[in-house]
Amino acid sequence: MHFETADITGDRLPLFLLFLSFVITFLTTRLITRLIRAGKGPFKNNVRGGVHIHHAVPGIILTVAGAFVSVAVDGARPGAEISAVMIGIGTSLVLDEFALILHLEDVYWSREGQLSVQVVCLTMAGLGLSVLGLNPLRSDADDTVTIGPVALSVNLPITIACLLICVAKGKYSTAAIGAFIAPVAWVGAIRLARPRSRWARKRYSTEKRERARVRAEAFDKRYGSWGLDVEDLVAGRPTDDGQQTQPAAAT
């Protein structure tokens, strides 16, 4: 792993614009949806022909269009910068409704829906580290030499497999950190899954799920409360915490 000197005026400008558009879109989207939820301001739910169109839909369109533009311009300016902004906006809109897509139901204002906030914040952190120059494929031992093809071909599949296992186990924070610090992903893949994760539901016995629940509750009691407070501040308190609200808002 290696930190390169960050120069956002050069080749890293598209990445910086992607990061900036991602952050601004997320904050704007959450502000608008909270205003809709509170019944304030000029914004309303986006309903067409009786169908509630969630903002993940234009997000997917922007992301795909931005990817096509990025490939077509092959790094040429200003196409690279334009595609970066399109992808940043589109990806932010999609990930803001990540939990809704994952559960295939409208959980935007539920506690499950706050998974979207976690995924967005972790993505934001990863993009920010990349903008600052963190390159997980560079070695600190020799700044001029990248990881060899043999080492990369061995370690990369293992790390990717561990990252996928962490996601299946409901350990999204571990997966995000593990993408930059591989041993974190390795450890996360070995340890018990979150009790409500798909991995636990399909692979664990009743006794093992109970062990996972006890461990998760102990971890959340020690470390998780501040995270939930931050999520409530950013995303709004969930409906299942006793607040009756409108259906999920869309921009």
N, C-alpha and C positions, 0 to 999 in steps of 0.2 A: 504494500500500500504506500502511496506517495502523494504528497501535496505539491501541486504545481503552482507557480505564481499566477494569481488570478488577474487577467487582463480582459475586462468586459468590452473594451473598445475594439478588440481584434476578433479572432476566430470564435471566441466564447460569447460574443454578443448575442447570437441567436438563442443560446442556452439561457443567458440572462433574461432576455425578453420572454422566453417561455416560462421561466420561473416567476417573473414579475406579473405576467398576464394570468398565470395560474393562481397566484395569491390574491390579486385584486378581484378576479372573478369569483373566487370562493367567498371572500368577505362580502362582496356586493350581493351575491346570491343568498347568503344567509341573512343579510339585512333585509332583503326584499321578502323572503319567505317568512321571516319573523313579523314583518309588518302585515303581511297577508293574514297570518295566523291571529294577530291581534286585532284585525279589522281596521287598521289605520292606513292612511295614505291612499294613493290612486291605484295601487296594484291589486289585481284580482287573479284568482286561479285561471290558468290557461285551459279553457274548455272549448272544444270544437266538435260540433255535432254530437254532443252528449259524451264525448270522450275526453278524459282529463289527460292532457299531453304534458308529461313530466319533462323537466329541463334536461334530462339525460338524452332525450331524442335529438334536439338540436346539438347537444354536446357530441353525440356520436357522429352526426353529419359533419360538424366542424373538424373533429379529430381525423376522420377518414379523408376529408378534402385537404386538410393540412398535410397529411402524410403523402398524398398523391403529389401535391405541389412541391413538397420537400424533395421527393425522388426526381421529379421532373426538372427542377432547377439545378440539381446536383451541386448544392452549396453556393451557387451564384447569388450575388446581392442584386436587388433587395428581396428576391424570392425566398431566400433562406430565413430572413427575419420575419417576413409575412407568414410563412408556413409555421414558424415557431410560435408566433402569437396565436394563430388559429388552433394549433395543437394544445397550447397552454390553456386557452379558454375552453376548448372542447373537452379536454381531459378533466378539467376542474368541474365542469357541469356533470360529467358522467360519474366521477368519483364521489361527488356530493350526494348521489343517490345509489352508491355502491351497495348499501344494505338492502335497499328496495330491490335491486337487481338480483342480489344473492338469495334473498328469501322469496322472490317472486310474489311479493305482496306489499301493500302500502304500510311500511313501518317507519316512515320518515320521522314522525314525532314520538316514536316509542324508544325505550331503552335500547332495543336491538338496532334501531335506526342510527344510534350514535356511533355505531361501528363506522359509518361513513366519515364522521369527523376524525376518528382515529386514523383511517386510511389516508385521508387528505393531509392530515398533519404529518404523518410519516413520509408521505410522498413529498411534501413540502420540504421536510428536513433533508431527504435524499437529494432533491434538486438543489437545495441551498449548499450542501456540501460539494456537489459537483461544480456549482458556480464558483465556489471558493478554491477549487482546484484539486479536490480529493479524487484520486484515480486509483481504484482498487486493483487495477491490472498492472501497476508499476511497482517496482521493488525499491525499498528504501536503501538497500545495500549498494545499489549502483543506479544513480539517477539516469544514466544513459542507456540502460538495458531494460527492456520489458521482460515480463515473465516468459520463459521459454515455451515453445509450442508443446513440448512433452509434458512439462509441469502443468501447463494450462489445460491440456487435454485430459489430464488425470484429475486435477482438482476441481475444475469448473463443473463437470457433470455431477460430482459428489455434492458440491455446494448447492447447485440448482435443485438436486433431489431433496437435500435437507431443507431448503427454503420452501419447497412445495409441501413437505411434511409439516413444517411449522405452520403454514397457512391452513392446512387441513386440520391441524390440532388447535386452531383458533389463536395462535400466538403471532399476531400480526406485528406487534412491536418488535418481537424477536426476529421475525423475518426481515423487517426493514433494516434493523441494525446488522443482521447477519449478511445482508447483501454487500455491506462494506467491510465487515469484520467476520470472515468466514467461520472461525471457531464458535462464535455466538450461535450461528445457525446449526452447527453440528451438535452443540449441547442442547439446544432447543428441540431438535429432532428426537433426541434420546429421552428427554424428560416427559413426564405425564402431560397428556393433553388437557385443554380446558374442558370441564365436564359437559358443556353444551355444544361442543364442537362436533362436526361430522365424524371425525376420527373416533371420538369417544363413543358416539352413538352406535357406530357400526362395528367397532372392534373390541370394546371393553365389556367385560362382564359387569354384573351389578356391583360386585365388591370393588372392582377396580374403578368404576365410575364414582363410587362413594369416596374412595381414596383421592381421586382427582378433585372431587367437590370440596373435600376438607382442605386439601392443599391450596386450591384456588381461593377459598374463603379466607384462609390465613394470609395469603399473599395480598389479596385485595384489602383486607383489614389494615395491613401494615403500609401498603404502598398505593392502593387504588383510589382512596377517597379524594385525594387532591386532583387526580386525573378526571374523576367524574365531575368535580366542581368546575374545572376548566371547561369541560365539554358542555356542561349546562350553561355556562356563561357564553360560550361561542354559539352553541346550537339551540339553546332554549331548553327549559326543563321538559322532560318527556311527559307525554299524556298519561302513561301508566304510573306516574308519580302523583296522580290525583288531580291533574289539570285537564279539564275538558276543552278540547280544541276542535278546529275545523280539520278536514282531511288535509293530507300533505299538499303543500303549495308547490306550484311550478311557475317558473319564470317564462 
